[in-house]
Amino acid sequence: MTAPLIERSAALRRLRQLGKAMTTPLLPDDYLALINPLWSQRELRGRIEKVVPITDRAATLVIRPGWGWSFDHAPGQYIGIGVEIDGKFHWRSYSLSSVPLVEGRTVSITVKAMPEGFLSDHLVNGLEPGTIVRLASPQGDFVLPDPPPERMLFVVGGSGITPVMSILRTLERRGTIPDVVLAYSAVHEEDMMFLAELRELSEANPDFRFYERFTDSDGMLTPEQLDDVCPDWLERETWACGPGPMLDAFTDHYKRLGREDHIHVERFTLNAAGGEGAGGTVTFGVGGPTVEVDGATTLLEAGEKAGINMLFGCRMGICHTCDVPLASGRIRDLRSGNEHSEPNEYIQTCISVAAGDCTLTL
Amino acid sequence: MAFADVREYTHLTDEEVEAIGAELDEIRAEIEASRGQADRDYILRVITLQRRLAAAGRITLFASFFPPAWLLGTALLGSAKILENMELGHNAMHGQWDWMNDPEIHSSNWEWDTTQPAEQWKHSHNYIHHQFTNVLGHDNDIGYGILRMSRDQKWSPYNLGQPVYNALLALFFEWGVALHDLDIEAIRKGKKDIPLLKKQLRQIRAKVGKQTLKDYVLYPALTGPFFLQTLSANFTANIIRNVWTYGIIFCGHFPDGAVHFTEEELEDETRAEWYLRQMLGSANFKGGKLLHIMSGQLGYQIEHHLFPDLPSNRYAQISTKVQDLCKRYDIPYTTGPLWKQYGQTLRTIMKLSLPNRRTEDNPAPLSPRQTRRLRDDERQIRRSELGKWSGAASA
């Protein structure tokens, strides 16, 4: 990984130090952003360059990130995107569909407008090129090991194709699509994203087998049907991405056969596997209001209920918009079950619960 | 004199007080529901203007050897600092823009261009002053522990120097604010928690270091041979900001008409009574749009105290509703031109430098219900029971 220029050059680092001293309590970025909104590292930003329709309800957004972005994401990772609507920022997470480093100085995500999702609809239909958005750095471990395994199976439902697309494109660009089976379900043909590109890919690569499934005529793909779709699935490493019930069915099936180490899943909802905390009294700001919370209510929810204006983004532990320092006490991370009690450590309020009394710095 | 109960002063019935509270809650809900793009555009415009003014001031002062440039640069920098402290810093730290969910304009992240650390300001101002507004012994903003601002505060010979302290406070207001959350009175009485004091002093030292390095070392040094000219310009810009913010803030609670309360008022105080105390304890001033922006909309001090976390650009609109409410319930709504409000404040400072027996008490102005004949529905209900005699008569 190459560090940004500003980190590598000692002269630039000193210049930035001087700039900070000259602009305190702001940052040089706050003045530079007056000239170009992308010249700021205070928050990661990006400019929408193009909105390319993919299907009737999906579009690929090509984004030019501003300062502070490193283009070295692993294929399969996702980013957070914060969009301003009527004065207010809303955050969501989307998998990057672009290949690292090669597509110029841009990244792209593919968004499907959900019937009840006002934000996804805005992203697909309401975003003008030139709009400045906020970004959160790429994250996620839905990625291929290096070198990739020799035989792979991708089980994909709906918009779960986006991280897989990034993985496939990267493999193809390296000229080494190994033995890959893709089982991809969508409601019907018009709804299937990247259909033409995937068909082309499978024609050009004899080792890449593409199984198309349309659920309104064929029904949902069940784990039991794997034997027909991909008879040698037991010899393959599996990556699955799609709706929650589909992922649950597949992980259960793999677990029953003792193969849970061979399936990698990506969920776009908070998976509270870490168990509940003990609960306690939470104080918002030293000397500020206090509330009693149980061990299942996140600190963010507790603060909002107490009428405190707390910053938030994705609400699933991805974007770090909601981070605040822990002044004292103990909290539990809902996802991992790890407890944190280091004073002044930044904690993510959206996935943290009280494990005893604690105080946040606001 | 200070009041022990908002009712004692306003002659409102319990039902009226609760009705007023409900109306004010409704105004809040209305504004909250209508916050949107136009409000965000407003604050972004002010932020852009403020940063351009600051940059223009600093650049102009590279010619600080040339007197007109010195004057222009000082004026630009001074107004940038005023805008930053009042319309941006003070209001952002109140959480007025938190609804935008934008980390760059949020009360938890804003640090302002003055020597007091934001964290301490949010405690001394947002909590102590706004919660306990004008309650003697609780609100440290009544004279800031330096001036005697109420006849109910004890006089001591120290107060004879008030005219001098006042002038010094005006000139070096920024430094008074920096020390404000230390709670000088608590320190004097030996009640201050020592580890907390040390922590606060460390924070202040760090912030003061950055501010003085910027204004009094870096920029003067960058202009080379004109070090002293740039230094004097930056110093003057800070003084201009100090005097202006001092003047605006002193017009918020010290003009005639803004009354004080005793501790008893806090006992079992309802939300509606809290609203009333905020209205009775604050004073507005009148002026044009520019004056209001340069004072962070604190000319609408009453509205600000009712709704400290609603966006400041909405106070003018809220003010017409609050004035209408005050008229209907005969609640005093203190306002006047800036010079008159400050004149009254200055007179009080001078007067209270002397002991009470040397000066005449000018009592708080009577509320409208004390000066005119009451309507029937405002009077105490006449006792209807007639005692033994009527009982005997009807039998």
Interface residues (C-beta under 8 A of the other chain):
Chain A: L18 A21 M22 T24 P25 L26 D30 Y31 L34 R42 E43 E84 D86 G87 K88 F89 H90 G285 V286 G287 G288 N309 L311 F312 G313 T321 V324 T361 L362
Chain B: R35 G36 Q37 A38 D39 R40 D41 T48 R51 R52 A55 G95 D98 W99 M100 N101 D102 P103 E104 H106 S107 S108 E111 W112 D113 E119 K122 H123 Y127 K210 Q211 L213 K214 L218 Y219 D309
